Amino acid sequence: MCVPLRLVVGGQYGDAALAVYIKIAALGMRPEGCRARVATLAEYLSLSKSAVERALTQLTTAGSDGIAEVSTERKTSRDGEGESALRTVRKVNTDRELFVWLPARAATSLPPRQLRLYAVIAYAQVRRMPLSLAELRAVVRHQYGDSAGQPLGERQVQRLLDDLEATGWVTIHRRQGPRGRHAYEAHLRPLRPVLDDTAEEPTAPPAPSAPAPATPDIHDGSAPRTADGSPSRDDHRTDRLGRKDELGGGIRRRRDSGSYGPAPVENRAGDTFRAAPSDEKRSNKAAAGPYRGPGLQLSPRVWQVLEPVRPELPGISPYLLRRIGQEIGRQLSAGVGMERLTTRLLTRYSRLTAGGPATEAARRGEVGRWILGAGLPRHGCRLASCESGITWATGERCHLCANIAAAAEEARAQRPVVAEPPPDPPAPVRPPVTWLPWPPPPPDPGPEAPGPGEREQLRAAATPAAVRQALADLGAPAAIRLYGRALVLPHLATDQHDGGTPA
């Protein structure tokens, strides 16, 4: 069911209002809608009629923003007799307000206060927000009395969380969150069977009640429970070591030499348990020789987990086998079942042996180290129930891994695409170079022309024979420059260019 977040964290709504809203929304999905009476709703939710009526009053009353979560329409039969009202929930605008998806079964199997805590944990899990005990205290409040509206105490909230974990709807990973906080994991269905029908009594007789402690643990104590962390006030007396009156005596340091040295004993330890000489390196396997330590002892549970790799065990050193046994024991003590560990090791070993060359590489690098470093570690997200992206209890895909993959895909899709620069245009095709022939040398201009004075002397002493000789030797232009046009033109045999202007 899509539930507005204001119903979960709003102080104007009681704890029962959230359960009543979810039940009305679930019944409203039928073709005839929600026509259940108040007594029927109270029977479904294991609440009193007065509690359901108070919750309906809060849900149908418009708040300061003028919005009512539930609307009621009175119905009357044709003969005038009254019928049960038709109740409908407001459609949540998922684009403008915060909301959380909750399973309808949680409203009938969880008490209202635990249901509120479950809703907060489910919302924080989707939003990937770490939760602290103080933040959970701000959600659950006193309903009646002089303390109405005030947050509950830490002890009562911790008790509610323990009871909620016992139902199987929530798993608390203690001290596994950021900065040493608890990590809370909400499930879409309980991990163990839940008795939804409270009118049905269990077959087994109830266990006898334990005797009351000397100091009863009330549901709302004034001091926090210190079982999972340090107390709220530290004792600083251990920092002042010099005050003997507070510590009850002085501190005597141990000395291994002088008069405080240990006395010699007759039954000296064997060489196996004696320290190595100062000049001997422990890492030198050639000098150390074969292993002479205590024999290898592993529990039957460890041997059962190692059944898929039993043919490889004889080639593993006792030291690595002991470390493998310690790792398997640690995971079994943490709650990982033998079936899960065996399946994990069998799946990865099958992939390794199917590779062929990979198997030879693993054997050259010691199979024991492969089991310790790659075969036993869990792969997946931070949730302990995730096994390589699959929820081990249900076999479905882990929702947190799916959310992480979807967020990464969305971020990759929103990443701006860098346009590749256009390719460089092709180089222009240049025509082949044509080499022109070297120009011929200029004609010989002849002797340097005489000056004005020399020309006047030549023209004064010029004879027709000298002019004709100059025309034959130098040409018409040079002869005209020497003797002038008036002397040269009469001696030209044919019409030709005079070669220039008269001098």
Buried (B, 14 or more C-beta within 10 A) or exposed (E): BEBBBBBBBBEEBBBBBBBBBBBBBBBBEEEEBBBBEBEBBBBBBBBEEEBBBBBBEBBEEEEEEEEBBBEBEEEEEEEEEEEBBBBBBBEBEEEEEEBBEBBEBBBBBBBBBBBBBBBBBBBBBBEEEEBEBEEBBBBBBBBEEEEEEEBBBBBBBBBBBEBBBEBBBBBBBEEBBEEEBBBBBBBBEBBEEBEEEEEEEEEEEEEEEEEEEEEEEEEEBEEBBEEEEEEEEEEEEEEEEEEEEEEEEEEEEEEEEEEEEEEEEEEEEEEEEEEEEEEEEEEEEEEEEEEEEEEEEBEEBBEEBBEBBEEBBEEBEEEBBBBBBEBBBEBBEEEBEBEBBBBBBBBBBEEBEEEEEEBEEBEEEBBBBBBBEEBBEBEBBEBBBBBEBBBBBEEEEBBBBEBBEEEEEEEEEEEEEEEEEEEEEEEEEEEEEEEEEEEEEEEEEEEEEEEEEEBEEBBEEBEEEBBBEBBEEBEBBBBBBBBBBEBBEEBBEEEEEEBEEEB
